[in-house]
Amino acid sequence: MALTEEQIKELKRQLLEQIQHLPEEQKAQAEQQINDMSPEALETMLKQQRQQTPQKVFRAIIEGKIPARKLDENKQALAVLEIMPIEKGHVIIIPKKPVQNQKDMPAPALTLAKKIAKKIQSKLKAKSVEILMEPKFEEIIINIVPVYNKSVSLESQRRKAEETELLELQNRLKKKTRPLLIKKTTKKKKDQDIKKIKRRIA
C-alpha cells in the first residue's frame, strides 16, 4: 500500500531525529539522503524496519550511548531537552524502563514531568505548559511543551534546535547541585593549635 504524503513527512521526520547525534559531516550527508528518498524507497525501508528489531533510541539515551542535554532525573525517569522541539524549552521525560502503555507510566516519571513543567513556566515565562504522553519508537514518553502565544499539540510543526539554544536552555533549567559546605577553622581553634605547638617546643 502506497504511503500518503502525511506518512512520508512523518517518516522522514522520525528518520531525521534518529541521526541528530551523528558528527556534523555525517549528519549533513545522512539528512541529504533522507530528504532525497523517494516514496518507494521509504516504503521499502519501512517494511524492512518492521521485520527487524526497532532502533532503541531512548534506550541508547538512558544508557549514555547517545548524547543528550540532561536536565534532571530520578530512579525511574530522565528529563532531556527535545532536539526537534515544538516550542523553545520542549522537554521529554524518558522512563528508565520502557513503557508500552500509558496506564503503566511510573508515578515518579509523572512527578518529574510536573516538576520540570513548573520550572519551565517559571524560568521561561510560559503562559502555561502542556504535559502530553506520546507513543514513539515502540514505547511511551512524556512531552513537556511550553505554551507562549498559541496552543500546541503533538501534531504542531517542529524545528531543529541549534546547539547554542540547547546549551543555554540546559544552563537555565538544569537541576543545580548544592556545593559541599566546608567548615572553616575558627580563629579560636587556630590559637589553641598554636599554643599546643609552643608547649611541645618548650
C-alpha positions in Angstrom: 0.0 0.0 0.0 1.4 3.4 -1.1 2.3 5.8 1.7 0.3 9.0 2.0 2.0 12.4 1.8 1.5 12.8 5.6 3.0 9.4 6.3 6.1 10.3 4.2 6.5 13.5 6.0 6.2 11.9 9.4 8.6 9.0 8.5 11.2 11.5 7.2 10.9 13.5 10.5 11.5 10.4 12.6 14.5 9.4 10.5 16.0 12.8 10.8 15.5 12.7 14.6 17.5 9.4 14.7 20.6 10.9 13.1 20.9 14.1 15.3 23.6 12.5 17.4 26.0 11.9 14.4 29.0 14.2 13.8 28.1 17.2 11.7 29.6 16.0 8.4 28.0 12.6 8.6 24.7 14.1 9.8 24.6 16.5 6.8 25.2 13.6 4.4 22.5 11.5 6.1 20.0 14.4 6.0 20.5 14.8 2.3 20.0 11.1 1.7 16.8 11.1 3.7 15.4 14.2 2.1 16.1 12.8 -1.4 14.5 9.4 -0.7 11.5 8.5 -3.0 8.2 7.3 -1.5 9.0 3.9 -2.9 12.4 3.8 -1.1 10.8 5.0 2.1 8.1 2.3 1.9 10.8 -0.4 1.3 12.7 0.9 4.4 9.5 0.8 6.5 8.9 -2.8 5.6 12.5 -3.7 6.5 12.2 -1.9 9.8 9.0 -3.8 10.7 10.8 -7.1 10.1 13.8 -6.1 12.2 14.2 -5.1 15.9 13.4 -1.4 16.0 16.1 1.0 16.9 16.1 1.7 20.6 16.8 5.4 20.5 15.5 6.2 24.0 17.3 3.1 25.5 20.5 4.4 24.0 19.9 7.8 25.6 19.3 6.2 29.0 22.4 4.1 28.7 24.5 7.2 27.6 25.2 5.8 24.2 23.6 8.8 22.5 24.5 12.3 24.0 21.6 14.3 25.3 21.1 17.6 27.1 20.0 16.3 30.5 18.1 18.4 33.0 17.1 16.2 35.9 16.4 12.6 36.8 15.1 10.3 39.5 15.2 6.5 40.0 12.7 5.8 37.3 12.9 8.6 34.7 15.2 11.0 32.9 14.4 14.6 31.6 16.2 15.8 28.5 15.7 18.6 26.0 13.9 17.7 22.8 16.3 18.3 19.8 13.3 18.7 17.5 11.1 21.0 19.7 7.6 22.2 19.1 8.4 25.3 21.2 11.6 26.6 22.9 12.1 24.7 26.1 10.3 21.5 24.9 11.5 18.7 27.2 10.9 14.9 27.1 10.7 12.5 30.0 12.0 9.1 29.2 11.2 6.2 31.6 14.3 4.3 32.6 12.5 1.1 31.8 10.5 1.1 28.6 6.7 1.6 29.0 4.3 0.3 26.3 1.0 1.6 27.8 0.1 5.0 29.2 -1.5 3.4 32.3 1.8 1.8 33.1 3.7 5.1 33.3 5.5 5.1 36.7 4.4 7.7 39.2 8.0 9.1 39.6 8.1 9.9 35.8 4.9 11.9 36.2 6.2 13.6 39.3 9.4 14.6 37.4 7.2 15.9 34.5 5.3 18.2 36.8 8.5 19.4 38.5 10.0 20.3 35.1 6.8 21.9 33.9 6.7 24.2 36.9 10.4 25.1 36.3 9.7 25.8 32.6 6.8 28.1 33.3 8.8 30.0 35.9 12.2 30.2 34.1 10.9 30.7 30.6 7.9 32.8 31.4 5.5 30.5 29.5 1.8 31.2 29.8 1.1 27.5 30.5 2.7 24.1 29.9 1.2 21.0 28.2 2.1 17.6 29.5 1.5 15.1 26.8 2.2 11.3 26.5 3.3 10.1 23.1 3.9 6.6 21.6 7.3 6.8 19.9 9.8 4.1 18.8 7.5 1.4 20.3 7.5 3.0 23.8 5.7 5.8 25.6 7.4 9.1 26.5 6.2 12.3 28.1 6.4 15.6 26.3 6.5 18.8 28.3 5.7 21.7 25.9 5.6 25.3 26.9 2.8 27.4 25.6 3.6 31.0 24.7 1.4 32.7 22.2 -0.5 29.8 20.5 -1.9 26.4 21.5 0.2 23.4 20.9 -0.3 19.6 20.2 1.9 16.7 19.2 0.9 17.4 15.6 2.3 21.0 15.8 5.1 21.9 13.5 8.6 21.1 14.8 12.0 22.6 14.1 15.6 21.7 14.7 17.1 23.4 17.8 20.5 24.9 17.5 23.2 23.6 19.8 23.7 27.0 21.3 20.0 27.2 22.2 20.0 23.8 23.8 23.1 24.7 25.9 21.5 28.0 27.0 18.3 26.2 28.0 20.2 23.5 29.8 22.0 26.1 31.9 18.7 27.8 32.8 16.7 24.6 33.5 19.2 22.1 34.8 18.9 21.0 38.4 21.5 22.9 40.4 23.7 20.7 42.7 24.3 22.2 46.1 28.0 22.9 46.9 29.5 21.0 49.8 29.8 23.0 52.9 33.4 23.1 54.2 33.7 24.1 57.9 36.1 27.0 58.4 38.6 26.7 61.2 37.8 29.4 63.7 40.4 31.8 65.0 40.0 30.4 68.5 40.7 26.9 67.2 43.9 28.2 65.4 45.0 29.9 68.6 44.6 26.7 70.6 46.6 24.8 68.0 49.4 27.4 68.1 49.5 27.1 72.0 49.8 23.3 71.8 52.7 23.6 69.4 54.5 26.1 71.6 54.1 23.8 74.6 55.6 20.9 72.7 58.6 23.0 71.7 59.1 24.2 75.3 
